[in-house]
Amino acid sequence: MTIDYQDLILINAVLQEKGLRYRVSYKNNSVACINPPGECCQTPEQSQLTLQVIEGYYQKKNIHVVFSEDSLFFSLQAMS
């Protein structure tokens, strides 16, 4: 599925609102990058909350998020 750039802008707004220092960016039309904060600011809790924000956003649109093994990239699949 195609990733809309506008969705990434909206996800970044939610991440900022929640005080998470992660940002998502556009890699290409089917993959987005999850950019973590500096190592001193990374926590497992922030990482998990960031993934939950991304999943929750797309779940409202009935879209399944597929994260890479290292959780630094994601793609989308239509829910069946």
ZIQUIGI-V741847 format. One record per run of one state. SS is the DSSP state (helix for helix, strand for strand, loop for the rest). FROM is the first residue (numbers start at 1). TO is the last residue. If there is no record, write none. Layout:
SS_FROM_TO / SS_FROM_TO
This chain:
loop_1_4 / helix_5_17 / loop_18_22 / strand_23_28 / loop_29_30 / strand_31_35 / loop_36_38 / helix_39_41 / loop_42_43 / helix_44_59 / loop_60_62 / strand_63_67 / loop_68_72 / strand_73_78 / loop_79_80
